[in-house]
Structure formats: C-alpha cells, structure tokens
Amino acid sequence: MPSVAHALEEFFSRTDGIRRARHASYQFQPITNRSHVTNMSTINAETAVRERYAAGAKAAEAKLCCPVDYNQEYLKVIPQEVIERDYGCGDPSRYLRENETVLDLGSGTGKICFIAAQVVGPNGKVIGIDMTDEMLNVARTNAPIVAERIGYSNVEFRKGRIQDLALDLEKLDAELQARPITDAASFLRADELAQDLRVKHPLVATDSVDVVVSNCVLNLVEPKSKKQLFEEIFRVLKKGGRAVIADIVSDEEVPEHLQNDPELWSGCISGALTEEGFLQAFSEAGFYGIQILKRDEQPWQTVEGIEFRSVTIEAFKGKQGPCFERNQAVIYRGPFREVLDDDNHRMERAVRYAVCDKTYNLYCKAPYREFFEFVEPLTDIPLGEAKPFDCSHTARRHPKETKGQDYKVTTEASSCCDGGSCC
Ligand SMILES: C[S@@+](CC[C@H](N)C(=O)[O-])C[C@H]1O[C@@H](n2cnc3c(N)ncnc32)[C@H](O)[C@@H]1O
C-alpha cells in the first residue's frame, strides 16, 4: 500500500533538498549543469528504487544480482527465498566479530543480517533497516525461522530511510493514521511531527552501534541526500565503532544522461560514486583510518566505457575530541618513507614523534597498530593532570622527554648475552 508516510517522505525529501541546495558547496561529483538536480527530482530516483525492489522482493531479478562468495556455513540456516533474492555485491559480514551490535543499511530480504546474527552470536545484536515494505515482509517472515535454527533471536528489522536514520517510518505512519492530513496546515504540521519523532523516538539512536554494514545500497541514495547519509552513518556509530560497506563504484564520473536514467538508478549504476569519491565521502563525514578491504579486479558492468565494480571499505569513528599531553611517542615502522593520517600528522619512517593521548590510543588499535612502535614515558602523567596538547603540527619527541631530563642511568649489558648467543 502506498502509505501516508510515503507521501510525506516525498515532501520531506523535497524540503530537505531545498535546504541542501542552499548549502550547495558540498558535492560528491562535480555537477557542471544545475539542471541535473531538476532532472533527478523529475525522475524521482527513490520511487524508482522502491518500485524495483518491491518487485525484487516478490521474485528474484537476475539483472540485480552480482556474484558474491558467501561463507556457505552461514547460509545453511537461511531460507531459500532470502538467498535467491540477494541483491548484494560484497560480504561485509566477513569483517564482523562476536558480541558486536550491527546495523545493516538497506537490509533487503535479510541475508547479511542472518549471517551477521551467527557471527556476533547470542550476545550480539543485529538491526536491519529498509524502506521497502515488501523487502521488510520477507525479512520479518524469515527471522523467526532463522532464530529457531540457530537457537536464539538477535535480529530485528526496522522501516526507515538510510539517509534519515532517526525517523521511524512505521511510527510516523501510526501517528498519521490517528491524525490524518486533511489540509495544507496539517500537511505542514507533519514536518513538525516527524521532527518530534526523530528527537523523542529515534529509529536508531546516536552513538549506539559498533558496526554499520551495508551491501550494495549507498549508491541508490539520491545525490542530494548523500552527504546526510554519510553523516547519519557517523552519528549512529559509537566512538571507536566502524563502518564496513560493500558498494558499486565507478572508475570515471557518471555523466548526466546516465544519472537521469531511472532503470540504471535502481540497477546500482547511476548513483555510484567514483572510487575516490566514495572514500572521500567517509573522510568528509569525519571518519579516519579509511581503507579498501576488497576491490573486484573485474568490473561487474561496463556502461559506455565506464567500469562499475564492487569494493568493500572500512572506516572508523573516534578521532574527534580534546588532545592531552602525556609525553607519549610513536615511531612509524615503514615501509613507506612517510605517511599522513586523517588528522594531518605527517610522519617519517623511524622518527620518534610526539603525539597526544588520543592519537596514541588510536594508533594502538586497528587499523594502525601494526605500523607503529609505541614509546611510553618513564613517568606516567595521569590523564586528569595532563595539559592540552597542540595537535596542529607534528613535532619530534626527544628521548630525554620520554625518560626525563635527569635520566643518567648506566646499566650492565642485558642478560641475553649470558648464553653468548647475541653479542
Ligand atoms: C541492492 S538491494 C540490496 C539488498 C541487501 N543489502 C542484499 O545484500 O541483498 C537494495 C536494498 O536497499 C533498499 N533501499 C534502497 N534505498 C534505500 C534507502 N534510501 N533507505 C532504505 N532502504 C533503501 C531497497 O529497498 C533494497 O532492499
């Protein structure tokens, strides 16, 4: 049924577009001609996507399938109708760990959620988000079957748009059933109602998720909402959380006439960001440690000479916050002569650099840990007593700072020489 919420989504997405147009400095792909925006809203990419995937939920559509090598062990408990209506292009579930809380954006019939449920185990949790009722129906029907087969229930499916993860579309529907829209005033009040729901009953709360995954969905979000999409992924992640996203990217900018083709839009082509633009979007949303985990050498499709292929990327949240001086240092091990991190710390190989406590702790974890040596000061400075650290430039840390200016110790050769093997 085309719900009241759908009509409102249209309205909100349009007003959102108007707001966004006023801040048009941010663009993922250079738009040389402003008519592009008009064309996109005429076609209404989101409606094309919803209709195509509503059909794809009822019967498998071969054209939307991209071959993926899933771990067969996890597929054994998943009903056939879920597996055959698989429209993913990668497998982010491979990078999950036990006990994690996982959010799957554009969960479709639920395959990645059902695999994730087994990886995170009974103490983990999985939430699938999708905007298409028919997809949610298949996923929700099969959730109890999977739960019975694995022996626990840790998956739920919620209705929402992934670029607006605060708005619960089923709650909005219920509110509007009770207070229907009858005139222009009540139509406009619905905007306030939606905002109220976002604040009081968010679909996905801020800082609540360990890992956001997604499989072949981000490209389907309209250009005008893409910035908000990456900001939403960032918002819902806990500090220290990460995004693991598989999606289709292009090797060249997608020209306007391809962007305006609704069939190519819903087919995961037109909305693809370039490979570089995809990773840049995470960086601009505030993520760090962004890397390509998997990149298909062969394109999935080539259209007018432009290659569209699947990549899986990882990006971390948690570099924001105050910088404190605790006299810690790090040494980049190589193999490159120098590296530059997402906070603009430039470090040459084998040089001992002063870092703030926050950077030190980030480097101690994935994805940086293996690239650094860590040098703790001889005398610990408790965090509560630490002074602010100026992170605006990279400075060397003299060993005397690590050990203390009065350090004059002389020692005998260490006991490794007792056996005569190392001297
Ligand atoms: C290409 S399919 C991928 C489905 C699933 N991830 C898989 O691996 O099979 C895209 C899915 O994302 C949903 N979708 C697309 N755009 C969306 C949006 N803006 N918000 C929520 N769901 C969306 C569609 O309804 C569809 O179920």
The ligand as an ORCA input file, in Angstrom:
! r2SCAN-3c Opt
* xyz 0 1
  C      20.527     -3.654     -3.982
  S      19.371     -4.083     -2.724
  C      20.458     -4.786     -1.506
  C      19.732     -5.613     -0.505
  C      20.604     -6.335      0.503
  N      21.558     -5.453      1.131
  C      21.312     -7.537     -0.113
  O      22.523     -7.681      0.102
  O      20.662     -8.335     -0.762
  C      18.933     -2.506     -2.072
  C      18.009     -2.537     -0.868
  O      18.101     -1.276     -0.224
  C      16.818     -0.734     -0.031
  N      16.973      0.721     -0.142
  C      17.367      1.429     -1.209
  N      17.445      2.743     -0.922
  C      17.113      2.870      0.378
  C      17.004      3.968      1.272
  N      17.271      5.205      0.878
  N      16.638      3.734      2.555
  C      16.344      2.472      2.960
  N      16.409      1.395      2.162
  C      16.802      1.578      0.885
  C      15.948     -1.361     -1.086
  O      14.609     -1.393     -0.654
  C      16.548     -2.744     -1.198
  O      16.002     -3.633     -0.273
*
